[in-house]
Amino acid sequence: MTALTLSTAAASGLKADAIVVGVAKGSASDSGPVVAPGAEAVDKAYDGKLAGLLETLGASGAEGEVTKLPAPSGFKAPLVVAVGLGAAPEKDAAYEPETLRRAAGAAARALAGAKKAGFALPVDGAGDVAAIGEGALLGSYVFDAYKESGEPKAKNGKANGKANGKAPLGEVTLLGAKPRDRAHKAAVERAVAVTEELNRARDLINTPPNDLNPEAFAAIAQAAGKEHGLKVQVLDEKALLKGGYGGILGVGAGSASPPRLVKVSYTSSKAKKHLAFVGKGITYDSGGISLKPAGHNETMKCDMSGAAAVFAAVVAAARLGLEVNVTGYLALAENMPSGSATRPGDVLRMYSGKTVEVLNTDAEGRLVLADAIAKASEEKPDAIVDVATLTGAMMLALGSRTFGVMANDDAFRTAVHEAAEEVGEAAWPMPLPEHLRKGMDSATADIANMGERMGGGLVAGLFLREFVGEGITWAHLDIAGPAFNESAPFGYTPKGGTGSAVRTLVRLAELTAAGDLG
């Protein structure tokens, strides 16, 4: 696990493996890189020629670009790592937090295997300290627990392996940040809590489904509950049957690993508001009887990313001591084909009492979420937010890096979108067109789990809305695109599980605690 420290020491005197500095793209008349704030002392040690040296090495200052060069004479660190920040901000303007976050992540990835690095990136307040710290800790993440060079996965769901034989960056020292400044210290403490839980979510998503079935996930939640003072309730298959959770049971009916509904509760004695987070937790999705085609099964261990995000966010809220009550519902099941599996054409009676005609068993996420949303509604929280890798249609609409936000309240949808953008998670507000609801009419049941093919992501949102309690504000985050990165790493985002939506949920909890969320 990467350590994060603050220091006002000079870059030249820091005993480390490398010093990280920022460089930006020059103006149109100057195509070479320019040295960013925070690196002045390093540039001076190069006699003011750092930008020229980097240009000679091919650097341009483009976002995410990493260039290494020998440190100047007199430095205790042998290496300087220049990371691109992209276009420099307007005069007297600061760099955006997400720019710093991504740059720190790129540098941390480039320094895998190093024991310590000093980051001399632009710091213009506690917000920048937080962003650089988050980026460095997220960029340092590796998951190699199942390789010969890795370490065994711990029972708490955390794994610290080695990347291509290299351990993660051992320690990050933020130069220019003040160890005795309360705001800077608080920024670091928050960064550590949020990123450690986000990385726990990544570990869960990356864990193979033969080691992470619903029962195993529930056990990890119970262990975390004991560690952080959370109340954890687990409903097994017998309790689900007794309680009438037809959606969760129907999805899990074909698997030898029975489903679970896990309730993880954080309560604050000073709370005036209550948020409920609901996560889709399909620990493996074969599509069921409506089997997925070849080429679409290999990454379906990630179909529990919503539950991982919810779990991580509740634990983070507890670690931060937020003055808001947060309840997480993890709807866990494995969707498999077998003689006992739910068939297309079957009708399920949901926890809410509604009946659903199952037209496609691969539209299973909405079934487990519907039961959990109905259950969450019973406590009448101030708002419910569900998170799910729900539809391929959302990926077609928004690509692989942006999640969709739907809601039954326009103002709340805007608030969720703004919270996501504030913490650096790409999101986009999506509508719930009423005319698409008719496509889910069923001659047999109250509603079908499928509707019109076009606008499928919106249809899924409309289906979930049917199960939200009357008068309760609700939002739906479809993270199908950004939850699992199948391409090369970028910024602070690794290949594999990303922990998408964790930071948005934590920010929503913070805003609610502060009374700033309507």
GUFI-844941 format. One record per residue (C-alpha): z negated, x negated, y; residue number from 0. Coordinates in steps of 0.2 Angstrom, whole numbers, m for minus. Last residue first. Example, Ala and Ser with C-alpha at 12.3 -4.5 7.8 and 13.67 -1.06 7.14 Angstrom:
<nodes>
NODE  m36  m68  m5  1
NODE  m39  m62  m22  0
</nodes>
This chain:
<nodes>
NODE  9  157  98  517
NODE  7  138  93  516
NODE  m2  129  107  515
NODE  m19  134  102  514
NODE  m24  116  98  513
NODE  m27  120  80  512
NODE  m11  129  79  511
NODE  m2  114  86  510
NODE  m10  102  74  509
NODE  m6  114  59  508
NODE  12  115  65  507
NODE  13  96  67  506
NODE  7  94  49  505
NODE  20  106  43  504
NODE  34  97  52  503
NODE  28  80  46  502
NODE  28  86  27  501
NODE  45  94  30  500
NODE  55  81  20  499
NODE  45  70  9  498
NODE  60  59  5  497
NODE  63  58  m14  496
NODE  76  47  m19  495
NODE  84  32  m9  494
NODE  72  28  5  493
NODE  72  35  23  492
NODE  63  24  36  491
NODE  80  19  44  490
NODE  93  22  30  489
NODE  92  20  11  488
NODE  109  22  2  487
NODE  115  39  m5  486
NODE  106  51  m16  485
NODE  93  56  m4  484
NODE  82  70  m10  483
NODE  73  83  1  482
NODE  86  81  15  481
NODE  99  94  9  480
NODE  89  107  m1  479
NODE  76  108  13  478
NODE  77  127  16  477
NODE  62  130  28  476
NODE  57  149  28  475
NODE  46  156  42  474
NODE  34  170  43  473
NODE  24  180  55  472
NODE  13  193  46  471
NODE  15  212  52  470
NODE  18  219  34  469
NODE  16  206  20  468
NODE  31  195  16  467
NODE  39  199  0  466
NODE  55  207  7  465
NODE  57  191  18  464
NODE  60  181  3  463
NODE  76  190  m1  462
NODE  82  189  17  461
NODE  80  170  16  460
NODE  90  169  0  459
NODE  104  179  8  458
NODE  104  167  22  457
NODE  107  152  11  456
NODE  120  162  2  455
NODE  130  165  18  454
NODE  146  168  7  453
NODE  141  172  m10  452
NODE  135  190  m6  451
NODE  119  195  m15  450
NODE  108  188  m29  449
NODE  90  190  m34  448
NODE  93  209  m35  447
NODE  82  222  m27  446
NODE  72  238  m31  445
NODE  79  238  m49  444
NODE  93  246  m59  443
NODE  106  251  m47  442
NODE  103  235  m37  441
NODE  105  232  m18  440
NODE  106  213  m15  439
NODE  123  214  m5  438
NODE  115  227  7  437
NODE  104  213  14  436
NODE  119  203  21  435
NODE  122  216  35  434
NODE  104  212  42  433
NODE  109  194  47  432
NODE  95  182  45  431
NODE  99  169  57  430
NODE  97  150  56  429
NODE  88  138  67  428
NODE  92  119  64  427
NODE  82  105  58  426
NODE  82  86  59  425
NODE  64  79  56  424
NODE  59  67  70  423
NODE  41  73  74  422
NODE  47  83  89  421
NODE  62  89  81  420
NODE  52  98  67  419
NODE  40  105  80  418
NODE  54  112  90  417
NODE  62  120  75  416
NODE  45  128  70  415
NODE  42  134  88  414
NODE  60  142  89  413
NODE  58  151  72  412
NODE  41  157  79  411
NODE  49  164  95  410
NODE  63  172  84  409
NODE  51  181  72  408
NODE  56  186  54  407
NODE  60  167  52  406
NODE  74  155  46  405
NODE  74  137  48  404
NODE  88  126  40  403
NODE  85  108  35  402
NODE  96  93  41  401
NODE  100  77  32  400
NODE  112  82  18  399
NODE  124  93  27  398
NODE  120  108  37  397
NODE  131  123  31  396
NODE  136  116  14  395
NODE  119  110  11  394
NODE  112  127  15  393
NODE  124  134  2  392
NODE  116  123  m11  391
NODE  101  134  m10  390
NODE  82  133  m11  389
NODE  75  116  m10  388
NODE  60  125  m4  387
NODE  47  126  10  386
NODE  37  142  15  385
NODE  28  145  31  384
NODE  16  159  32  383
NODE  8  164  49  382
NODE  m9  170  56  381
NODE  m15  172  38  380
NODE  m17  190  31  379
NODE  m27  184  16  378
NODE  m16  196  5  377
NODE  0  188  12  376
NODE  m3  172  2  375
NODE  m1  182  m14  374
NODE  15  190  m8  373
NODE  22  173  m3  372
NODE  17  166  m20  371
NODE  26  180  m30  370
NODE  41  178  m19  369
NODE  41  159  m20  368
NODE  42  160  m39  367
NODE  57  172  m38  366
NODE  66  163  m23  365
NODE  66  147  m33  364
NODE  75  155  m48  363
NODE  92  158  m42  362
NODE  98  148  m57  361
NODE  93  163  m68  360
NODE  107  173  m60  359
NODE  108  192  m60  358
NODE  89  194  m61  357
NODE  85  212  m57  356
NODE  69  212  m46  355
NODE  56  225  m47  354
NODE  43  226  m33  353
NODE  25  227  m37  352
NODE  20  213  m25  351
NODE  16  202  m40  350
NODE  34  204  m46  349
NODE  40  216  m60  348
NODE  55  207  m68  347
NODE  71  215  m73  346
NODE  83  206  m85  345
NODE  102  206  m82  344
NODE  104  188  m83  343
NODE  92  182  m96  342
NODE  74  176  m94  341
NODE  70  162  m107  340
NODE  62  165  m124  339
NODE  76  160  m135  338
NODE  78  144  m124  337
NODE  85  139  m107  336
NODE  74  130  m95  335
NODE  67  132  m78  334
NODE  50  123  m76  333
NODE  37  131  m66  332
NODE  25  128  m51  331
NODE  22  139  m36  330
NODE  11  128  m26  329
NODE  1  138  m13  328
NODE  m6  129  2  327
NODE  m20  136  13  326
NODE  m24  128  30  325
NODE  m38  133  41  324
NODE  m37  126  58  323
NODE  m48  113  67  322
NODE  m39  98  60  321
NODE  m50  85  51  320
NODE  m36  72  50  319
NODE  m39  69  32  318
NODE  m40  88  29  317
NODE  m24  91  38  316
NODE  m16  77  28  315
NODE  m22  85  11  314
NODE  m14  102  16  313
NODE  2  93  22  312
NODE  4  83  5  311
NODE  2  99  m5  310
NODE  15  108  5  309
NODE  27  94  5  308
NODE  25  92  m14  307
NODE  27  111  m17  306
NODE  44  110  m7  305
NODE  50  95  m16  304
NODE  48  103  m33  303
NODE  67  104  m36  302
NODE  67  85  m35  301
NODE  67  83  m54  300
NODE  84  91  m53  299
NODE  92  75  m49  298
NODE  102  73  m65  297
NODE  106  91  m68  296
NODE  121  94  m56  295
NODE  134  82  m64  294
NODE  138  94  m79  293
NODE  137  112  m74  292
NODE  120  121  m71  291
NODE  115  133  m85  290
NODE  114  152  m81  289
NODE  102  153  m96  288
NODE  90  142  m86  287
NODE  97  133  m71  286
NODE  91  116  m78  285
NODE  78  115  m65  284
NODE  64  103  m67  283
NODE  47  103  m59  282
NODE  51  119  m50  281
NODE  38  119  m37  280
NODE  43  129  m22  279
NODE  30  128  m9  278
NODE  20  140  1  277
NODE  10  136  17  276
NODE  m3  148  24  275
NODE  m10  145  41  274
NODE  m26  152  47  273
NODE  m32  152  65  272
NODE  m49  150  74  271
NODE  m55  135  65  270
NODE  m72  127  70  269
NODE  m80  127  52  268
NODE  m63  120  46  267
NODE  m56  125  29  266
NODE  m43  116  18  265
NODE  m37  126  3  264
NODE  m26  122  m12  263
NODE  m20  137  m22  262
NODE  m10  132  m38  261
NODE  1  144  m47  260
NODE  5  137  m64  259
NODE  19  138  m76  258
NODE  20  135  m95  257
NODE  28  119  m102  256
NODE  37  124  m118  255
NODE  50  131  m106  254
NODE  60  147  m107  253
NODE  47  159  m99  252
NODE  44  148  m83  251
NODE  56  158  m72  250
NODE  49  175  m78  249
NODE  31  169  m77  248
NODE  33  164  m59  247
NODE  42  180  m54  246
NODE  31  192  m65  245
NODE  15  187  m57  244
NODE  5  202  m64  243
NODE  m13  195  m62  242
NODE  m16  196  m81  241
NODE  0  187  m85  240
NODE  m3  174  m71  239
NODE  m21  171  m78  238
NODE  m15  169  m95  237
NODE  m1  157  m89  236
NODE  m13  146  m79  235
NODE  m20  150  m62  234
NODE  m27  135  m53  233
NODE  m39  136  m39  232
NODE  m42  120  m28  231
NODE  m55  120  m14  230
NODE  m53  104  m4  229
NODE  m66  90  m1  228
NODE  m54  76  0  227
NODE  m56  67  m16  226
NODE  m61  82  m27  225
NODE  m46  91  m20  224
NODE  m35  76  m24  223
NODE  m40  77  m42  222
NODE  m37  95  m43  221
NODE  m19  93  m35  220
NODE  m15  80  m48  219
NODE  m21  91  m62  218
NODE  m9  105  m55  217
NODE  5  93  m55  216
NODE  2  89  m73  215
NODE  1  107  m79  214
NODE  17  111  m70  213
NODE  27  97  m78  212
NODE  27  79  m70  211
NODE  28  66  m84  210
NODE  43  72  m93  209
NODE  50  78  m76  208
NODE  52  60  m70  207
NODE  41  55  m55  206
NODE  52  53  m39  205
NODE  47  70  m32  204
NODE  28  66  m35  203
NODE  30  48  m28  202
NODE  38  55  m12  201
NODE  24  68  m10  200
NODE  12  53  m11  199
NODE  22  44  2  198
NODE  20  59  14  197
NODE  2  59  10  196
NODE  1  40  15  195
NODE  12  43  30  194
NODE  1  57  37  193
NODE  m15  48  35  192
NODE  m9  31  41  191
NODE  0  38  56  190
NODE  m15  48  61  189
NODE  m26  33  60  188
NODE  m14  22  70  187
NODE  m12  35  84  186
NODE  m31  37  85  185
NODE  m33  18  87  184
NODE  m19  18  101  183
NODE  m28  32  110  182
NODE  m45  24  108  181
NODE  m39  8  115  180
NODE  m49  m6  107  179
NODE  m36  m12  95  178
NODE  m23  m12  109  177
NODE  m4  m11  104  176
NODE  7  m25  111  175
NODE  10  m32  94  174
NODE  9  m20  79  173
NODE  3  m29  64  172
NODE  11  m23  48  171
NODE  4  m29  31  170
NODE  10  m31  13  169
NODE  28  m27  15  168
NODE  32  m18  m2  167
NODE  32  m28  m18  166
NODE  49  m37  m23  165
NODE  56  m37  m41  164
NODE  70  m25  m36  163
NODE  58  m14  m26  162
NODE  40  m16  m34  161
NODE  29  m2  m39  160
NODE  15  7  m30  159
NODE  13  24  m38  158
NODE  2  38  m32  157
NODE  1  54  m42  156
NODE  m18  54  m42  155
NODE  m18  49  m61  154
NODE  m10  32  m56  153
NODE  8  28  m61  152
NODE  9  11  m70  151
NODE  15  m4  m60  150
NODE  32  m10  m58  149
NODE  41  m25  m64  148
NODE  46  m17  m81  147
NODE  53  m2  m72  146
NODE  45  15  m72  145
NODE  33  12  m57  144
NODE  47  7  m46  143
NODE  45  18  m31  142
NODE  45  9  m14  141
NODE  39  13  3  140
NODE  39  0  17  139
NODE  50  11  28  138
NODE  37  25  28  137
NODE  24  13  34  136
NODE  35  4  46  135
NODE  42  20  53  134
NODE  25  28  55  133
NODE  17  13  64  132
NODE  32  12  76  131
NODE  31  31  80  130
NODE  12  31  82  129
NODE  12  15  93  128
NODE  26  23  103  127
NODE  16  39  106  126
NODE  1  29  110  125
NODE  9  22  126  124
NODE  24  12  131  123
NODE  27  0  116  122
NODE  44  m7  114  121
NODE  45  m17  98  120
NODE  35  m33  94  119
NODE  31  m30  76  118
NODE  22  m44  67  117
NODE  25  m46  49  116
NODE  14  m49  34  115
NODE  15  m52  15  114
NODE  34  m52  14  113
NODE  41  m44  m2  112
NODE  51  m31  7  111
NODE  55  m37  24  110
NODE  72  m28  26  109
NODE  64  m12  22  108
NODE  51  m15  35  107
NODE  64  m19  48  106
NODE  74  m3  44  105
NODE  58  8  45  104
NODE  53  0  62  103
NODE  70  4  69  102
NODE  70  22  62  101
NODE  53  25  70  100
NODE  57  17  86  99
NODE  73  28  88  98
NODE  63  43  83  97
NODE  50  40  97  96
NODE  64  40  110  95
NODE  64  24  120  94
NODE  57  24  137  93
NODE  65  28  154  92
NODE  64  17  169  91
NODE  83  14  169  90
NODE  92  25  156  89
NODE  88  22  138  88
NODE  97  7  128  87
NODE  110  12  116  86
NODE  106  8  98  85
NODE  89  1  93  84
NODE  95  m13  82  83
NODE  83  m24  73  82
NODE  80  m42  76  81
NODE  70  m51  63  80
NODE  63  m68  68  79
NODE  57  m80  54  78
NODE  46  m95  52  77
NODE  30  m87  59  76
NODE  18  m99  67  75
NODE  30  m101  81  74
NODE  30  m118  90  73
NODE  49  m121  89  72
NODE  59  m105  89  71
NODE  59  m93  73  70
NODE  74  m95  62  69
NODE  86  m80  62  68
NODE  87  m63  54  67
NODE  98  m49  59  66
NODE  95  m30  55  65
NODE  106  m16  61  64
NODE  98  1  61  63
NODE  105  7  77  62
NODE  118  m5  84  61
NODE  111  m20  94  60
NODE  128  m29  92  59
NODE  123  m43  80  58
NODE  137  m54  74  57
NODE  127  m70  72  56
NODE  135  m77  88  55
NODE  129  m61  96  54
NODE  111  m64  90  53
NODE  111  m81  97  52
NODE  117  m74  114  51
NODE  104  m61  114  50
NODE  90  m74  110  49
NODE  96  m86  124  48
NODE  82  m84  136  47
NODE  75  m102  132  46
NODE  73  m96  114  45
NODE  54  m96  117  44
NODE  58  m85  132  43
NODE  66  m72  121  42
NODE  51  m72  110  41
NODE  40  m69  125  40
NODE  51  m55  131  39
NODE  52  m46  115  38
NODE  41  m31  119  37
NODE  55  m23  130  36
NODE  72  m24  122  35
NODE  84  m39  121  34
NODE  102  m35  125  33
NODE  116  m35  112  32
NODE  134  m40  116  31
NODE  147  m29  122  30
NODE  144  m32  140  29
NODE  155  m21  152  28
NODE  152  m6  142  27
NODE  134  m9  143  26
NODE  124  m19  129  25
NODE  118  m12  113  24
NODE  99  m13  111  23
NODE  88  m27  103  22
NODE  71  m25  96  21
NODE  59  m38  89  20
NODE  51  m41  72  19
NODE  41  m57  69  18
NODE  41  m64  52  17
NODE  31  m71  38  16
NODE  15  m70  48  15
NODE  2  m81  56  14
NODE  3  m74  74  13
NODE  2  m87  88  12
NODE  20  m86  94  11
NODE  20  m67  95  10
NODE  5  m68  107  9
NODE  m10  m58  102  8
NODE  m13  m40  108  7
NODE  m15  m34  90  6
NODE  m16  m18  80  5
NODE  m16  m16  61  4
NODE  m7  m7  48  3
NODE  m9  m11  29  2
NODE  5  m7  17  1
NODE  0  0  0  0
</nodes>
